[in-house]
Amino acid sequence: MTSESVRSQPVDTDDVRALRAEVERLRAEVAELKVRAETAESLADHDPLVPVLNRRAFIRELQRVIGASRRYGTKASLLYLDLDGFKSVNDSFGHAAGDAALKWIGELLTANLRDSDWLGRLGGDEFGVLMLYADEASAKAKAAVLTDLIAAGGFDWSGMPVPLGGSFGVRALVDQTDAEQWLAEADAAMFVRKRSR
């Protein structure tokens, strides 16, 4: 069959319509798959309860900053927060209140951090704040401000004020080469702070 005879054959409009419909269906399916992939990617990096990074993603950012600091001399500090007496919130008001309190803490911290800072939930009632371009003195000053904001209150459950408090450990990036090591040092500083209160 010559190309001339192929061109001269009549086009079946039903086939063209069916082909166009199939193309549109496939485009819609691809768009839906893109949305699902973006959602899955977001869930992989974010805490399921509090809208902040999860531990895995936070550790990844710590390691990235360690690498950048070694290469470019970038300053950074890590704040490790453990809520004081949080078990009593769950015991006195229930787990729904505890979940709401964790969300409130996440929102409070997010509202009072710089755009260049990273916030992650490390587990339970523990949070990490990664402050870029911050030495230890400025990180300790920020920890004091955040401690006062948490203690000032503002969280209530069913109309009842729920007292919250927190202890921060601060550790500047000096010569750490491992994110878990840096996190453990900030955790140890938090523990010393908590015991001294």
Residue frames as a rotation matrix with the C-alpha (Angstrom) as fourth column:
MET 1
0.585 0.811 0.000 0.00
0.811 -0.585 0.000 0.00
0.000 0.000 -1.000 0.00
THR 2
-0.308 -0.704 0.640 1.44
0.679 -0.634 -0.370 3.36
0.666 0.320 0.673 -1.03
SER 3
-0.751 -0.008 -0.660 1.47
0.546 -0.569 -0.615 6.42
-0.371 -0.822 0.432 1.18
GLU 4
-0.883 0.458 -0.103 -0.84
-0.432 -0.708 0.558 8.05
0.183 0.537 0.823 -1.35
SER 5
-0.270 0.822 -0.501 -3.49
0.047 0.531 0.846 5.34
0.962 0.205 -0.182 -0.87
VAL 6
-0.431 0.076 -0.899 -3.19
0.888 0.214 -0.408 5.60
0.161 -0.974 -0.160 2.96
ARG 7
-0.927 0.032 -0.373 -3.86
0.076 -0.959 -0.272 9.33
-0.366 -0.281 0.887 2.76
SER 8
-0.722 0.663 -0.197 -6.84
-0.522 -0.335 0.784 8.85
0.454 0.669 0.588 0.53
GLN 9
-0.512 0.565 -0.647 -8.62
0.604 0.772 0.196 6.43
0.611 -0.291 -0.736 2.90
PRO 10
0.242 0.679 0.693 -11.49
-0.138 -0.683 0.717 7.99
0.960 -0.269 -0.071 4.81
VAL 11
-0.849 -0.491 0.196 -10.86
-0.203 -0.040 -0.978 8.83
0.488 -0.870 -0.066 8.50
ASP 12
-0.051 0.820 -0.570 -13.24
0.626 0.471 0.622 7.17
0.778 -0.325 -0.538 10.93
THR 13
-0.154 0.020 0.988 -14.43
-0.420 -0.906 -0.047 9.98
0.894 -0.422 0.148 13.22
ASP 14
0.882 0.467 0.062 -15.47
-0.277 0.407 0.870 7.49
0.381 -0.785 0.489 15.89
ASP 15
0.503 -0.784 -0.364 -11.88
0.791 0.587 -0.171 6.20
0.347 -0.202 0.916 16.05
VAL 16
-0.352 -0.628 0.695 -10.54
0.291 -0.778 -0.556 9.75
0.890 0.007 0.457 16.34
ARG 17
0.291 0.552 0.782 -12.98
-0.616 -0.517 0.594 10.56
0.732 -0.654 0.190 19.15
ALA 18
0.958 0.052 -0.281 -12.09
0.140 0.771 0.621 7.36
0.250 -0.635 0.731 20.97
LEU 19
0.114 -0.992 -0.058 -8.38
0.825 0.127 -0.551 8.12
0.554 0.015 0.833 20.62
ARG 20
-0.304 -0.174 0.937 -8.84
-0.152 -0.962 -0.228 11.68
0.941 -0.211 0.266 21.93
ALA 21
0.673 0.627 0.393 -10.88
-0.521 0.024 0.853 10.39
0.525 -0.779 0.342 24.87
GLU 22
0.771 -0.460 -0.440 -8.15
0.575 0.800 0.171 7.86
0.273 -0.385 0.882 25.69
VAL 23
-0.253 -0.883 0.396 -5.48
0.562 -0.467 -0.683 10.60
0.788 0.050 0.614 25.55
GLU 24
-0.037 0.318 0.947 -7.53
-0.536 -0.807 0.249 12.79
0.843 -0.498 0.201 27.92
ARG 25
0.920 0.380 -0.094 -8.08
-0.155 0.575 0.804 9.87
0.359 -0.725 0.588 30.29
LEU 26
0.399 -0.859 -0.321 -4.34
0.825 0.489 -0.283 9.17
0.400 -0.152 0.904 30.35
ARG 27
-0.350 -0.492 0.797 -3.54
0.120 -0.868 -0.483 12.86
0.929 -0.073 0.363 30.99
ALA 28
0.417 0.595 0.687 -5.96
-0.648 -0.336 0.684 12.89
0.638 -0.730 0.245 33.93
GLU 29
0.929 -0.102 -0.356 -4.42
0.269 0.845 0.462 9.69
0.254 -0.525 0.813 35.28
VAL 30
-0.034 -0.997 0.073 -0.89
0.740 -0.074 -0.668 11.13
0.671 0.031 0.740 35.02
ALA 31
-0.210 0.018 0.978 -2.02
-0.343 -0.938 -0.057 14.31
0.916 -0.347 0.203 36.84
GLU 32
0.786 0.558 0.266 -3.58
-0.464 0.249 0.850 12.22
0.408 -0.792 0.455 39.62
LEU 33
0.683 -0.608 -0.404 -0.41
0.652 0.757 -0.036 10.13
0.328 -0.240 0.914 39.94
LYS 34
-0.272 -0.780 0.564 1.69
0.343 -0.626 -0.700 13.31
0.899 0.004 0.438 40.24
VAL 35
0.173 0.425 0.889 -0.53
-0.684 -0.598 0.419 14.55
0.709 -0.680 0.188 43.08
ARG 36
0.971 0.193 -0.140 -0.26
-0.057 0.758 0.650 11.17
0.231 -0.623 0.747 44.83
ALA 37
0.295 -0.941 -0.165 3.53
0.763 0.336 -0.552 11.16
0.575 0.037 0.817 44.45
GLU 38
-0.327 -0.377 0.867 3.81
-0.118 -0.894 -0.433 14.68
0.938 -0.244 0.247 45.89
THR 39
0.549 0.610 0.572 1.56
-0.677 -0.077 0.732 13.71
0.490 -0.789 0.371 48.81
ALA 40
0.895 -0.259 -0.364 3.60
0.364 0.895 0.257 10.57
0.259 -0.362 0.895 49.50
GLU 41
-0.068 -0.973 0.222 6.83
0.588 -0.219 -0.779 12.57
0.806 0.078 0.586 49.35
SER 42
-0.121 0.103 0.987 5.45
-0.535 -0.845 0.023 15.11
0.836 -0.525 0.158 51.81
LEU 43
0.841 0.501 0.201 4.27
-0.450 0.443 0.776 12.39
0.300 -0.743 0.598 54.19
ALA 44
0.594 -0.687 -0.419 7.68
0.597 0.725 -0.342 10.74
0.539 -0.047 0.841 54.06
ASP 45
-0.433 -0.850 0.301 9.30
0.476 -0.499 -0.724 13.92
0.766 -0.170 0.620 55.43
HIS 46
-0.428 0.339 0.838 6.65
-0.584 -0.811 0.030 15.29
0.689 -0.477 0.545 57.77
ASP 47
-0.977 0.117 0.179 5.34
-0.105 0.469 -0.877 14.24
-0.187 -0.876 -0.445 61.14
PRO 48
-0.620 0.784 0.030 1.85
0.533 0.393 0.749 12.73
0.576 0.481 -0.662 60.88
LEU 49
0.169 0.704 -0.690 0.51
0.985 -0.148 0.090 14.77
-0.038 -0.694 -0.719 63.83
VAL 50
0.370 -0.157 -0.915 2.41
0.251 -0.932 0.262 18.05
-0.894 -0.327 -0.306 63.94
PRO 51
0.940 0.061 0.335 3.02
0.340 -0.108 -0.934 19.90
-0.021 0.992 -0.122 60.66
VAL 52
0.483 -0.870 -0.099 6.82
-0.796 -0.483 0.364 19.88
-0.365 -0.097 -0.926 60.97
LEU 53
-0.033 -0.582 -0.813 9.64
-0.759 0.544 -0.358 17.67
0.650 0.605 -0.460 59.74
ASN 54
0.968 0.230 -0.095 9.77
-0.128 0.789 0.601 14.14
0.214 -0.570 0.793 61.11
ARG 55
0.614 -0.767 0.186 12.92
-0.205 0.073 0.976 12.79
-0.762 -0.637 -0.112 62.74
ARG 56
0.255 -0.521 0.815 14.28
0.793 0.595 0.132 11.22
-0.553 0.612 0.565 59.54
ALA 57
0.553 0.013 0.833 13.96
0.668 -0.605 -0.434 14.44
0.498 0.796 -0.343 57.54
PHE 58
0.958 -0.208 0.199 15.33
-0.284 -0.796 0.535 16.55
0.047 -0.569 -0.821 60.42
ILE 59
0.447 -0.829 0.335 18.40
0.162 0.444 0.881 14.30
-0.880 -0.340 0.333 60.72
ARG 60
0.294 -0.299 0.908 18.91
0.952 0.175 -0.250 14.61
-0.084 0.938 0.336 56.96
GLU 61
0.789 0.032 0.613 18.90
0.193 -0.961 -0.198 18.42
0.583 0.275 -0.765 57.27
LEU 62
0.827 -0.551 0.116 21.36
-0.284 -0.230 0.931 18.26
-0.486 -0.803 -0.346 60.19
GLN 63
0.254 -0.758 0.601 23.72
0.592 0.613 0.523 16.15
-0.765 0.223 0.604 58.11
ARG 64
0.460 -0.022 0.887 23.38
0.825 -0.359 -0.437 18.52
0.328 0.933 -0.147 55.15
VAL 65
0.929 -0.093 0.358 24.24
-0.189 -0.951 0.245 21.50
0.318 -0.295 -0.901 57.36
ILE 66
0.605 -0.768 0.212 27.24
0.020 0.280 0.960 19.66
-0.796 -0.576 0.185 58.82
GLY 67
0.174 -0.522 0.835 28.52
0.925 0.378 0.044 19.13
-0.338 0.764 0.549 55.28
ALA 68
0.619 0.113 0.777 27.93
0.505 -0.815 -0.284 22.77
0.601 0.569 -0.561 54.31
SER 69
0.959 -0.261 0.111 29.63
-0.253 -0.608 0.753 23.98
-0.129 -0.750 -0.648 57.47
ARG 70
0.382 -0.860 0.339 32.71
0.405 0.485 0.775 21.85
-0.831 -0.159 0.533 56.83
ARG 71
0.065 -0.332 0.941 32.95
0.998 0.031 -0.058 23.17
-0.010 0.943 0.334 53.30
TYR 72
0.099 0.096 0.990 31.96
0.487 -0.873 0.036 26.83
0.868 0.479 -0.133 53.74
GLY 73
-0.846 -0.483 -0.226 32.36
0.405 -0.308 -0.861 27.50
0.346 -0.820 0.456 57.47
THR 74
-0.155 0.889 0.430 28.64
-0.203 -0.455 0.867 28.14
0.967 0.047 0.251 57.97
LYS 75
-0.918 -0.076 0.388 27.60
-0.391 0.021 -0.920 28.61
0.062 -0.997 -0.049 61.61
ALA 76
-0.032 0.946 -0.322 24.69
-0.309 0.297 0.903 26.67
0.950 0.129 0.283 62.99
SER 77
-0.829 -0.132 0.543 23.23
-0.559 0.167 -0.812 25.70
0.016 -0.977 -0.212 66.34
LEU 78
-0.412 0.663 -0.625 20.86
0.115 0.719 0.686 23.00
0.904 0.211 -0.373 67.44
LEU 79
-0.529 0.379 0.759 18.14
-0.845 -0.316 -0.431 23.37
0.076 -0.870 0.488 70.09
TYR 80
-0.662 0.319 -0.679 16.67
0.195 0.947 0.255 20.23
0.724 0.037 -0.689 71.63
LEU 81
-0.442 0.610 0.658 13.32
-0.840 -0.538 -0.066 20.72
0.314 -0.582 0.750 73.37
ASP 82
-0.677 0.376 -0.632 11.71
0.461 0.887 0.034 18.28
0.573 -0.268 -0.774 75.78
LEU 83
0.028 0.771 0.637 8.36
-0.360 -0.587 0.725 19.30
0.933 -0.249 0.261 77.23
ASP 84
-0.885 -0.373 0.279 8.33
-0.351 0.141 -0.926 19.27
0.306 -0.917 -0.256 81.02
GLY 85
-0.739 0.574 0.352 5.79
-0.171 0.347 -0.922 17.00
-0.651 -0.742 -0.158 82.70
PHE 86
-0.590 0.523 -0.615 3.98
-0.788 -0.206 0.580 16.28
0.177 0.827 0.534 79.45
LYS 87
-0.811 0.284 -0.512 2.79
0.253 0.959 0.132 12.89
0.528 -0.023 -0.849 80.69
SER 88
-0.721 0.555 -0.414 0.53
0.409 -0.141 -0.902 14.69
-0.559 -0.820 -0.125 83.17
VAL 89
-0.563 0.549 -0.618 -1.24
-0.753 -0.649 0.109 16.43
-0.341 0.526 0.779 80.27
ASN 90
-0.525 0.335 -0.782 -2.18
-0.430 0.689 0.584 13.07
0.734 0.643 -0.218 78.78
ASP 91
-0.783 0.178 -0.596 -3.06
0.527 0.700 -0.482 11.64
0.331 -0.691 -0.642 82.21
SER 92
-0.722 0.470 -0.507 -5.17
0.229 -0.528 -0.817 14.61
-0.652 -0.707 0.274 83.33
PHE 93
-0.196 0.634 -0.748 -6.84
-0.648 -0.657 -0.387 15.67
-0.737 0.409 0.539 80.10
GLY 94
0.631 0.416 0.655 -6.54
0.120 0.781 -0.612 12.65
-0.767 0.465 0.443 77.79
HIS 95
-0.255 -0.813 0.524 -4.54
0.649 0.259 0.716 11.82
-0.717 0.522 0.461 74.70
ALA 96
0.348 0.424 0.836 -6.62
0.901 -0.399 -0.172 14.08
0.260 0.813 -0.521 72.45
ALA 97
0.991 -0.037 -0.131 -5.55
0.020 -0.914 0.406 17.00
-0.134 -0.405 -0.904 74.63
GLY 98
0.237 -0.968 0.077 -1.95
0.155 0.116 0.981 15.84
-0.959 -0.221 0.178 74.46
ASP 99
-0.132 -0.221 0.966 -2.11
0.961 0.209 0.180 15.68
-0.242 0.953 0.185 70.66
ALA 100
0.730 0.472 0.495 -3.66
0.577 -0.814 -0.075 19.16
0.367 0.340 -0.866 70.54
ALA 101
0.823 -0.485 -0.296 -0.92
-0.054 -0.585 0.809 20.46
-0.566 -0.650 -0.507 72.87
LEU 102
-0.099 -0.892 0.442 1.79
0.552 0.320 0.770 19.06
-0.828 0.319 0.460 70.60
LYS 103
0.125 0.231 0.965 0.18
0.965 -0.256 -0.063 20.77
0.232 0.939 -0.255 67.60
TRP 104
0.965 0.262 0.017 0.00
0.244 -0.919 0.309 24.01
0.097 -0.294 -0.951 69.58
ILE 105
0.422 -0.890 -0.174 3.70
0.105 -0.142 0.984 23.74
-0.901 -0.433 0.034 70.47
GLY 106
-0.210 -0.493 0.844 4.55
0.875 0.290 0.387 23.10
-0.435 0.820 0.371 66.82
GLU 107
0.462 0.478 0.747 2.59
0.765 -0.641 -0.063 26.16
0.449 0.601 -0.662 65.72
LEU 108
0.957 -0.131 -0.260 4.08
0.079 -0.743 0.665 28.32
-0.280 -0.656 -0.701 68.49
LEU 109
0.095 -0.992 0.079 7.63
0.336 0.107 0.936 27.34
-0.937 -0.062 0.343 67.60
THR 110
-0.129 -0.109 0.986 7.04
0.988 0.076 0.137 27.75
-0.090 0.991 0.098 63.86
ALA 111
0.744 0.528 0.409 5.59
0.565 -0.824 0.036 31.24
0.356 0.204 -0.912 64.38
ASN 112
0.919 -0.390 -0.054 8.67
-0.254 -0.692 0.676 32.30
-0.301 -0.608 -0.735 66.36
LEU 113
0.126 -0.897 0.423 11.45
0.520 0.423 0.742 30.93
-0.844 0.126 0.520 64.16
ARG 114
-0.186 -0.297 -0.937 13.20
-0.609 -0.713 0.347 32.50
-0.771 0.635 -0.048 61.21
ASP 115
0.763 0.470 -0.445 12.57
-0.622 0.343 -0.704 31.34
-0.178 0.814 0.554 57.66
SER 116
0.095 -0.834 -0.544 16.10
-0.745 0.302 -0.594 29.90
0.660 0.462 -0.593 57.60
ASP 117
-0.553 -0.262 0.791 15.46
-0.791 0.464 -0.399 27.67
-0.262 -0.846 -0.464 60.65
TRP 118
-0.364 0.409 -0.837 14.25
-0.325 0.786 0.525 24.06
0.873 0.463 -0.153 60.55
LEU 119
-0.267 0.370 0.890 11.82
-0.945 0.079 -0.317 22.53
-0.187 -0.926 0.329 63.06
GLY 120
-0.334 0.155 -0.930 11.34
-0.386 0.878 0.285 18.82
0.860 0.454 -0.233 63.55
ARG 121
0.554 0.478 0.681 9.48
-0.832 0.295 0.470 16.53
0.024 -0.827 0.561 65.90
LEU 122
-0.419 -0.878 -0.232 12.02
-0.829 0.474 -0.298 14.02
0.371 0.067 -0.926 67.14
GLY 123
-0.463 0.354 -0.813 9.50
0.287 0.927 0.240 11.77
0.839 -0.121 -0.531 68.87
GLY 124
-0.120 0.486 -0.866 6.90
0.986 0.163 -0.045 11.95
0.120 -0.858 -0.499 71.63
ASP 125
0.880 0.425 -0.212 7.16
0.463 -0.868 0.182 15.40
-0.106 -0.259 -0.960 73.20
GLU 126
0.036 -0.949 -0.314 10.63
0.403 -0.274 0.873 16.23
-0.914 -0.159 0.373 71.86
PHE 127
0.948 0.236 0.213 11.38
0.298 -0.432 -0.851 18.78
-0.109 0.871 -0.480 69.16
GLY 128
-0.104 -0.994 -0.038 14.54
0.824 -0.107 0.556 19.97
-0.557 0.027 0.830 67.45
VAL 129
0.935 0.259 -0.242 15.27
0.099 -0.847 -0.523 23.43
-0.341 0.465 -0.817 66.08
LEU 130
0.041 -0.918 0.395 18.13
0.958 0.149 0.247 23.85
-0.285 0.368 0.885 63.64
MET 131
0.820 0.182 -0.543 19.24
0.137 -0.983 -0.123 27.47
-0.556 0.026 -0.831 63.52
LEU 132
0.359 -0.690 0.629 21.39
0.911 0.112 -0.397 28.36
0.204 0.715 0.669 60.55
TYR 133
-0.100 -0.534 0.840 23.91
0.331 -0.814 -0.478 31.22
0.938 0.231 0.258 60.83
ALA 134
0.722 0.395 0.568 23.54
-0.405 -0.423 0.810 31.20
0.561 -0.815 -0.145 64.62
ASP 135
-0.474 -0.873 -0.115 26.29
-0.295 0.280 -0.914 30.91
0.830 -0.399 -0.390 67.20
GLU 136
-0.458 0.267 -0.848 25.73
0.697 0.700 -0.156 29.37
0.552 -0.662 -0.507 70.61
ALA 137
-0.894 0.101 -0.436 24.99
0.263 -0.671 -0.694 32.68
-0.363 -0.735 0.573 72.33
SER 138
-0.654 0.696 -0.297 22.22
-0.754 -0.570 0.326 33.66
0.058 0.437 0.898 69.91
ALA 139
-0.345 0.519 -0.782 20.82
-0.070 0.816 0.573 30.10
0.936 0.253 -0.245 70.04
LYS 140
-0.659 0.079 -0.748 20.70
0.732 0.297 -0.613 30.24
0.174 -0.952 -0.253 73.86
ALA 141
-0.884 0.370 -0.286 18.94
-0.255 -0.894 -0.369 33.61
-0.392 -0.254 0.884 73.66
LYS 142
-0.446 0.739 -0.505 16.36
-0.695 0.069 0.715 32.12
0.563 0.670 0.483 71.27
ALA 143
-0.449 0.246 -0.859 15.90
0.417 0.908 0.042 29.11
0.790 -0.339 -0.510 73.58
ALA 144
-0.871 0.113 -0.478 15.19
0.418 -0.339 -0.843 31.48
-0.257 -0.934 0.248 76.49
VAL 145
-0.708 0.640 -0.299 12.58
-0.695 -0.708 0.128 33.35
-0.129 0.298 0.946 74.45
LEU 146
-0.318 0.586 -0.745 10.89
-0.417 0.620 0.665 30.12
0.852 0.522 0.048 73.35
THR 147
-0.687 0.021 -0.727 10.92
0.582 0.615 -0.532 28.77
0.436 -0.788 -0.435 76.92
ASP 148
-0.879 0.354 -0.319 9.16
-0.021 -0.697 -0.716 31.92
-0.476 -0.623 0.621 78.13
LEU 149
-0.536 0.705 -0.464 6.59
-0.814 -0.285 0.506 31.73
0.224 0.649 0.727 75.31
ILE 150
-0.398 0.363 -0.843 5.74
0.078 0.929 0.363 28.13
0.914 0.079 -0.397 76.13
ALA 151
-0.720 0.047 -0.692 5.47
0.686 0.199 -0.700 28.87
0.105 -0.979 -0.175 79.85
ALA 152
-0.925 0.370 -0.088 3.34
-0.351 -0.919 -0.180 31.99
-0.148 -0.135 0.980 79.24
GLY 153
-0.457 0.782 0.423 0.55
0.269 0.575 -0.773 29.67
-0.848 -0.239 -0.473 78.29
GLY 154
-0.448 0.390 -0.804 -2.16
-0.821 -0.536 0.198 30.18
-0.354 0.749 0.560 75.81
PHE 155
-0.699 0.233 -0.676 -3.05
-0.250 0.806 0.536 26.55
0.670 0.544 -0.505 75.32
ASP 156
-0.480 0.594 0.645 -6.35
-0.756 0.092 -0.648 25.45
-0.444 -0.799 0.405 76.74
TRP 157
-0.924 0.231 -0.304 -8.41
0.039 0.849 0.527 22.30
0.379 0.475 -0.794 76.39
SER 158
-0.141 0.974 -0.175 -12.20
0.746 0.221 0.628 22.53
0.651 -0.042 -0.758 76.51
GLY 159
0.561 0.381 0.735 -11.93
0.003 -0.889 0.459 25.97
0.828 -0.255 -0.500 78.07
MET 160
0.952 -0.277 -0.129 -9.44
0.162 0.101 0.982 24.87
-0.259 -0.956 0.141 80.72
PRO 161
0.549 -0.824 -0.141 -5.90
-0.800 -0.470 -0.373 26.27
0.241 0.317 -0.917 80.70
VAL 162
0.935 -0.335 -0.113 -3.29
0.347 0.932 0.105 23.55
0.070 -0.137 0.988 80.41
PRO 163
0.651 -0.748 -0.127 0.11
-0.559 -0.587 0.586 24.46
-0.513 -0.311 -0.800 81.84
LEU 164
0.872 -0.470 0.138 3.03
0.443 0.638 -0.630 23.61
0.209 0.610 0.764 79.57
GLY 165
0.635 -0.762 -0.128 6.74
-0.557 -0.567 0.607 24.05
-0.535 -0.314 -0.785 80.03
GLY 166
0.938 -0.346 -0.028 9.87
0.213 0.639 -0.739 22.98
0.274 0.687 0.673 78.27
SER 167
0.491 -0.866 -0.097 13.59
-0.094 -0.163 0.982 22.53
-0.866 -0.473 -0.162 78.68
PHE 168
0.954 -0.226 -0.196 15.99
-0.218 -0.077 -0.973 23.33
0.205 0.971 -0.122 75.87
GLY 169
0.345 -0.931 0.120 19.46
0.422 0.268 0.866 22.00
-0.838 -0.248 0.485 75.34
VAL 170
0.927 -0.083 -0.365 21.68
-0.334 -0.626 -0.705 24.03
-0.170 0.776 -0.608 73.01
ARG 171
0.225 -0.892 0.393 24.71
0.397 0.452 0.799 22.81
-0.890 -0.023 0.456 71.12
ALA 172
0.480 -0.169 -0.861 26.55
-0.693 -0.674 -0.254 24.83
-0.538 0.719 -0.440 68.50
LEU 173
0.958 -0.244 0.149 28.02
0.282 0.714 -0.641 23.10
0.051 0.656 0.753 65.50
VAL 174
0.523 -0.849 -0.072 31.75
-0.607 -0.431 0.667 22.92
-0.598 -0.305 -0.741 66.18
ASP 175
-0.483 -0.767 -0.422 33.49
-0.867 0.350 0.355 19.82
-0.125 0.538 -0.834 64.90
GLN 176
0.014 0.572 0.820 30.67
-0.274 0.791 -0.547 17.28
-0.962 -0.217 0.168 64.76
THR 177
-0.809 -0.306 -0.502 30.74
-0.564 0.159 0.811 15.05
-0.168 0.939 -0.301 61.72
ASP 178
-0.800 0.553 -0.233 27.58
0.434 0.801 0.413 13.05
0.415 0.229 -0.881 62.40
ALA 179
-0.320 0.773 0.547 24.02
-0.408 -0.634 0.657 14.33
0.855 -0.013 0.518 62.81
GLU 180
0.564 0.554 -0.613 23.13
0.261 0.584 0.769 11.73
0.783 -0.593 0.184 65.45
GLN 181
-0.253 -0.745 -0.617 26.19
0.919 0.015 -0.395 12.73
0.303 -0.667 0.681 67.49
TRP 182
-0.865 -0.046 0.499 25.21
0.019 -0.998 -0.060 16.41
0.501 -0.043 0.864 67.32
LEU 183
0.096 0.988 0.120 21.65
-0.356 -0.078 0.931 15.56
0.930 -0.132 0.344 68.31
ALA 184
0.411 -0.010 -0.911 22.86
0.674 0.676 0.297 13.43
0.614 -0.737 0.285 71.24
GLU 185
-0.673 -0.715 -0.191 25.00
0.680 -0.497 -0.538 16.33
0.290 -0.492 0.821 72.48
ALA 186
-0.641 0.525 0.560 22.03
-0.402 -0.851 0.337 18.72
0.653 -0.009 0.757 72.37
ASP 187
0.415 0.782 -0.465 19.89
-0.024 0.521 0.853 16.09
0.909 -0.343 0.235 74.12
ALA 188
-0.023 -0.515 -0.857 22.51
0.900 0.363 -0.242 15.75
0.435 -0.777 0.455 76.87
ALA 189
-0.917 -0.292 0.271 22.58
0.190 -0.919 -0.345 19.55
0.350 -0.265 0.898 77.30
MET 190
-0.137 0.954 0.267 18.78
-0.474 -0.300 0.828 19.50
0.870 -0.013 0.493 77.60
PHE 191
0.419 0.280 -0.864 18.93
0.462 0.753 0.468 16.80
0.782 -0.595 0.186 80.25
VAL 192
-0.565 -0.686 -0.458 21.42
0.781 -0.266 -0.566 18.84
0.267 -0.677 0.686 82.31
ARG 193
-0.820 0.319 0.476 19.15
-0.274 -0.948 0.164 21.88
0.503 0.004 0.864 81.98
LYS 194
0.167 0.961 -0.218 16.05
-0.239 0.254 0.937 19.90
0.956 -0.104 0.273 82.99
ARG 195
0.197 -0.155 -0.968 17.76
0.784 0.618 0.060 18.48
0.589 -0.770 0.243 86.09
SER 196
-0.788 -0.596 -0.154 18.89
0.575 -0.623 -0.530 21.94
0.220 -0.506 0.834 87.18
ARG 197
-0.490 0.680 0.545 15.32
-0.287 -0.716 0.636 23.35
0.823 0.156 0.546 87.18
